Amino acid sequence: MKVGLEIHQQLDTHKLFCSCPSLIRNDEPHGRIVRNLRAIAGELGDVDIAAQYEQMKGKDIIYEFYEDTNCLVELDEEPPHPLNKEALKIGLQVALLLNMEPVEEIHVMRKTVIDGSNPSGFQRTALIARNGYINTSKGKVRISSLCLEEDAARKISESEGKVVYRVDRLGIPLLEIRTEPDIKDPEHAKETAKLIGMVLRVCKVKRGIGTIRQDVNVSIPGGNRVEIKGAQDLRHLHLLVEKEGRRQEHILKISRELRKRGIKRVRGEVKKVSVKLFGRETFGVKLEGFKGLIGGGEFRIGKDFSAMAKNLGYQGVVHCDELPNYGLGKEEVKRIREELNCEDKDGFALIAADERGARKVLKEIVKRANQYIKGVPRDVRKANPDGTTSYLRPMPGEARMYPETDLEPVVISKEFLEEVKRNLPEHPKKILKRYEEWGIHRGVGEKLILSGKFKRFEKLVEKYEVRPTIVADLLLSLEHLLKKFELELKDEWLEKALKAIEEGKITKNLVPEFIYAISKGKEEEFLEELSQDLGEVIEEVLRENQELVSQGRIEKLVGLVLRRVRANPKVVYEIIKGRIKRS
C-alpha cells in the first residue's frame, strides 16, 4: 500500500487577494447573483476531464454575499489585489518547520474549478516551498510541496438544477501541504497527519470545525491512485485508508473475474424498456459480463453508479443484482433481460428518467463499467463518516492549471526570509521535550498543541504553583465536564479554581462543582461548606481511631479521611498534625 496526504489549513489573517475579513457568517445575506460556468482549455490547449464532468451537470449556481464583509474581488468583478504578506510569512514559517526549501520567486496560477465553488471558475494557488520532510516512527515522510491558495466558497444547499454557495469563506488563505507516497499503512497515515498538524498549530492558523481538511491519496499493488476528500477527523483517518485499500482489492477481484469471463469491452447500447420503474418511463443498458458483480458487500460498485447519476442531477438507478425488487418481479426482470439482449452472465442498469437524462447517465455508467474491466479507476471520492467513500468525479489532469495574468511574480528577498526566521515559532518536538521534563505525558502534550491550548497552559503553569499535570488535565477536560452543568468555561473561572487549588482550599476533582458555584455567585458558600464538612469528618476519624492518634500515624489517618471526603491531602495532613499536637 502507498499513501500520501494533502493537508489544507486555513490561516488566521484577512483574505489572500483582498482586505476583506476572513469571517464566516450565518445571518441573512445582503444579495445574490446567478452564474453558469463552462470548462475552458488550459495552458496546453486541453480541457480538464474533471471540469468537463462538472459542466455536464448544467446547474445554475447562486452566490450569496454580504456588502460589508465581501467585495468585488470575491465575485470576480475586480482584479485580485497583491498577495497577503502576512499569510505568506505564516506559510514560510510552516515551510521552515517542515525542513522545506522556499522558492525564490512566487508565481500565482489558476486551477480550473467549475463545480461552482468559485465564481471565476478557477482557484488561485501558488507554490511557496518544496522538498521537505518530517520524521516519523517509520522513517522520513517526504513533503513534496507547500502551496498558498485561496479557500473555496461554502456550499449552502443543492437541489435539482441549482446549487447555492456563500462567498464568506472564498479567499480565506489556505495552506496545502502535500506529502510523497511514503506512508506505509493506515496507522502511519494517522501519525503523519498528527505530526504535520502540530507544526501547523504552533503557527497563526484558524481553529475549529472546517478550518483543517485532510485529503488522502491511496493506492495498492495493481490498483490506482485514488484521492479521498474531506477527511476532517484525524481519529478516523486510519479507518479511511484501510477501507479504501479493501475497496480497491474488491475492484481488482471484479476486474479479474471480468477478464476470466472474456469481457474486453462494454458496448453500451441504451434502450427503452417496456416495464416502468417507479411508475416512470424507463431506459436500460446491457453491461456485458457484469451479472453478480455489481451488488453485494460493503464496497458494491452499484453505489458508484447511483452516485454518478445523483451528481448529474438524477435519481432512480437500479441494477440487475438488486432485482427482483422495487415493484419488479421475476417476469419483469426476465422481460428486461430479453429486451436488452442479455446473455446468462450479462448484467444491466436501469434508470427512470426522461430520455435525454437517461442517455446521459447510462453513458457515464458504461464508461465506468469499461474502467472496471481495466482495473481500479482513478477517482476523486468523498469521505463518509463510517470510513467508506462515495464517488465524486474523475481525477483531474494537468490541463486544469494555467498562469494568473492579473498578478506579478512575488520575489522572496533574503531580508524577508530572515525576518521570517527571526519570528519562527518553537518546533513542537522542543515543546514536547520541555513538557516531558515537567512530568507531562507525551500524549497529553500532543493534545495541548493540537487543541491550540499550549500557550495558555504555559502561562497558567508560570502564574500558579499548581502541578503542570493538574493544569493540563483541567485545560483538556473541563469543557467536557462542565456540560453536565450546561456551562461554557470562562478563563476567569479557571484561574479562580487554580488559585483555590494553590491555596489548598479544593482539590482537582472538585473543580467542576466549584466552577458551578462560581457561576451561581456562591463561591464563598461552597468553600465554607467544604471546610465545615472536612472539619467534621476529621473530628469523626480522630475520635474513632484513638490508637492511631496516640501512635502519631498521620498518613494512615489522612487516608481514612480521604475515603469519606474529597479534599487536598496536604491540607488534611496539616490539620491532623495540628490537632494531634494540641491534644
C-alpha positions, 0 to 999 in steps of 0.5 A: 500500500502507498499513501500520501496526504494533502493537508489544507489549513486555513490561516488566521489573517484577512483574505489572500487577494483582498482586505476583506475579513476572513469571517464566516457568517450565518445571518441573512445575506445582503444579495445574490447573483446567478452564474453558469460556468463552462470548462475552458482549455488550459495552458496546453490547449486541453480541457480538464476531464474533471471540469468537463464532468462538472459542466455536464451537470448544467446547474445554475449556481447562486452566490450569496454575499454580504456588502460589508464583509465581501467585495468585488474581488470575491465575485470576480468583478475586480482584479485580485489585489497583491498577495497577503504578506502576512499569510505568506510569512505564516506559510514560510514559517510552516515551510521552515518547520517542515525542513522545506526549501522556499522558492525564490520567486512566487508565481500565482496560477489558476486551477480550473474549478467549475463545480461552482465553488468559485465564481471565476471558475478557477482557484488561485494557488501558488507554490511557496516551498518544496522538498521537505520532510518530517520524521516519523516512527517509520522513517522520513515522510517526504513533503513534496510541496507547500502551496498558498491558495485561496479557500473555496466558497461554502456550499449552502444547499443543492437541489435539482438544477441549482446549487447555492454557495456563500462567498464568506469563506472564498479567499480565506488563505489556505495552506496545502501541504502535500506529502510523497507516497511514503506512508506505509499503512493506515496507522502511519497515515494517522501519525503523519497527519498528527505530526504535520498538524502540530507544526501547523498549530504552533503557527497563526492558523484558524481553529475549529470545525472546517478550518483543517481538511485532510485529503488522502491519496491511496493506492495498492499493488495493481490498483490506482491512485485514488484521492479521498476528500474531506477527511476532517477527523484525524481519529478516523483517518486510519479507518479511511485508508484501510477501507479504501485499500479493501475497496480497491482489492474488491475492484481488482477481484471484479476486474479479474473475474471480468477478464476470466469471463472474456469481457474486453469491452462494454458496448453500451447500447441504451434502450427503452424498456417496456416495464416502468420503474417507479411508475416512470418511463424507463431506459436500460443498458446491457453491461456485458459480463457484469451479472453478480458483480455489481451488488453485494458487500460493503464496497458494491460498485452499484453505489458508484453508479447511483452516485454518478447519476445523483451528481448529474442531477438524477435519481432512480438507478437500479441494477440487475443484482438488486432485482427482483425488487422495487415493484419488479418481479421475476417476469419483469426482470426476465422481460428486461433481460430479453429486451436488452439482449442479455446473455446468462452472465450479462448484467444491466442498469436501469434508470427512470428518467426522461430520455435525454437524462437517461442517455446521459447517465447510462453513458457515464455508467458504461464508461465506468463499467469499461474502467472496471474491466481495466482495473481500479479507476482513478477517482476523486471520492468523498469521505463518509463518516463510517470510513467508506467513500462515495464517488465524486468525479474523475481525477483531474489532469494537468490541463486544469492549471494555467498562469494568473495574468492579473498578478506579478511574480512575488520575489522572496528577498533574503531580508524577508526570509530572515525576518521570517526566521527571526519570528519562527515559532518553537518546533513542537518536538522542543515543546514536547521535550520541555513538557516531558521534563515537567512530568507531562505525558507525551500524549497529553502534550500532543493534545495541548498543541493540537487543541491550540491550548499550549500557550495558555497552559504555559502561562497558567503553569508560570502564574500558579504553583499548581502541578503542570499535570493538574493544569493540563488535565483541567485545560483538556477536560473541563469543557467536557465536564462542565456540560453536565452543568450546561456551562461554557468555561470562562478563563476567569473561572479557571484561574479562580479554581487554580488559585483555590487549588494553590491555596489548598482550599479544593482539590482537582476533582472538585473543580467542576462543582466549584466552577458551578458555584462560581457561576451561581455567585456562591463561591464563598458558600461552597468553600465554607461548606467544604471546610465545615464538612472536612472539619467534621469528618476529621473530628469523626476519624480522630475520635474513632481511631484513638490508637492511631492518634496516640501512635502519631500515624498521620498518613494512615489517618489522612487516608481514612479521611480521604475515603469519606471526603474529597479534599487536598491531602496536604491540607488534611495532613496539616490539620491532623498534625495540628490537632494531634499536637494540641491534644 
